Amino acid sequence: MREVAEALDAAGVEPHTPVLRQNDAEQIDRDTRIRTAGLADLVVTSPPYPGIHMLYHRWQVDGRKETDAPYWIAACNDGCGSAFYNFADRRRKAEDKYFEKAEASFAAIRRVMKPGAIMAQMIAFSEPDRQLRRYMGVMERAGFCEVRDNGARRIWRDVPGRRWHASFKGDLSSSREVVLIHEAQ
Ligand SMILES: C[S@@+](CC[C@H](N)C(=O)[O-])C[C@H]1O[C@@H](n2cnc3c(N)ncnc32)[C@H](O)[C@@H]1O
């Protein structure tokens, strides 16, 4: 952040006061604080991953025992459950629900972006060959067009520290993440 601040300063850009909000992405365009902040030039995100169920709301102690520690610290109850944090629950037929939620969320995010603004996201798939194509359809219907020079490859990386997907039955496709760059139409 210090480097960003120095770079902005060197470029003579006035710093903006950050606005921090906690929202369901699907509701983001209804948040008056966000709307009054003006349309965004850039969105950087990493949504839940299709077919990869993560316990975002639980912390592991000693790398094993799952706990409610974040809620103890915040002195509140979660009350939402894991489906809330993954766009869908663990069942196989939940995939349609995942894609519906992703489309509604990205359509709402699109409404708070300028035309031509950039959306950069990192995501992984349990079955990339099939799900990536479907995901790109979601992005298109939500109002985005992929930015990719003719023939240029997308950026893929191995997930550092593979422990987080260890429960995923050894399916190696989920250990690769891809960066997708889109432009708001
Ligand atoms: C792949 S993780 C990205 C985590 C992020 N890169 C970070 O460092 O915190 C997906 C995140 O999306 C959040 N999420 C799930 N459903 C959401 C929703 N409807 N709206 C906004 N965020 C959501 C999850 O809680 C989780 O933190």
The ligand as an SDF file (V2000), in Angstrom:
LIG
                    3D

 27 29  0  0  0  0  0  0  0  0999 V2000
  -12.0180  -17.4750   -3.5740 C   0  0  0  0  0  0  0  0  0  0  0  0
  -12.4010  -16.5660   -2.0950 S   0  0  0  0  0  0  0  0  0  0  0  0
  -11.5250  -15.0960   -2.3090 C   0  0  0  0  0  0  0  0  0  0  0  0
  -10.9540  -14.6270   -1.0450 C   0  0  0  0  0  0  0  0  0  0  0  0
  -10.2130  -13.2870   -1.1760 C   0  0  0  0  0  0  0  0  0  0  0  0
   -9.2500  -13.3400   -2.2310 N   0  0  0  0  0  0  0  0  0  0  0  0
   -9.5360  -12.9400    0.1210 C   0  0  0  0  0  0  0  0  0  0  0  0
   -8.3300  -12.9330    0.1690 O   0  0  0  0  0  0  0  0  0  0  0  0
  -10.2580  -12.7100    1.0960 O   0  0  0  0  0  0  0  0  0  0  0  0
  -14.1100  -16.1200   -2.3710 C   0  0  0  0  0  0  0  0  0  0  0  0
  -14.6450  -15.1240   -1.3680 C   0  0  0  0  0  0  0  0  0  0  0  0
  -15.9560  -14.7120   -1.8010 O   0  0  0  0  0  0  0  0  0  0  0  0
  -16.7480  -14.5040   -0.6520 C   0  0  0  0  0  0  0  0  0  0  0  0
  -18.1740  -14.5630   -1.0520 N   0  0  0  0  0  0  0  0  0  0  0  0
  -18.9620  -15.6460   -1.1350 C   0  0  0  0  0  0  0  0  0  0  0  0
  -20.2080  -15.3180   -1.5300 N   0  0  0  0  0  0  0  0  0  0  0  0
  -20.2020  -13.9700   -1.7000 C   0  0  0  0  0  0  0  0  0  0  0  0
  -21.2030  -13.0280   -2.0750 C   0  0  0  0  0  0  0  0  0  0  0  0
  -22.4550  -13.4060   -2.3910 N   0  0  0  0  0  0  0  0  0  0  0  0
  -20.8500  -11.7260   -2.1410 N   0  0  0  0  0  0  0  0  0  0  0  0
  -19.5970  -11.3240   -1.8350 C   0  0  0  0  0  0  0  0  0  0  0  0
  -18.6010  -12.1610   -1.4700 N   0  0  0  0  0  0  0  0  0  0  0  0
  -18.9060  -13.4740   -1.3960 C   0  0  0  0  0  0  0  0  0  0  0  0
  -16.3360  -15.6360    0.2650 C   0  0  0  0  0  0  0  0  0  0  0  0
  -16.6970  -15.3650    1.6040 O   0  0  0  0  0  0  0  0  0  0  0  0
  -14.8250  -15.6760    0.0380 C   0  0  0  0  0  0  0  0  0  0  0  0
  -14.1770  -14.8130    0.9400 O   0  0  0  0  0  0  0  0  0  0  0  0
  1  2  1  0
  2  3  1  0
  2 10  1  0
  3  4  1  0
  4  5  1  0
  5  6  1  0
  5  7  1  0
  7  8  2  0
  7  9  1  0
 10 11  1  0
 11 12  1  0
 11 26  1  0
 12 13  1  0
 13 14  1  0
 13 24  1  0
 14 15  1  0
 14 23  1  0
 15 16  2  0
 16 17  1  0
 17 18  1  0
 17 23  2  0
 18 19  1  0
 18 20  2  0
 20 21  1  0
 21 22  2  0
 22 23  1  0
 24 25  1  0
 24 26  1  0
 26 27  1  0
M  CHG  2   2   1   9  -1
M  END
$$$$
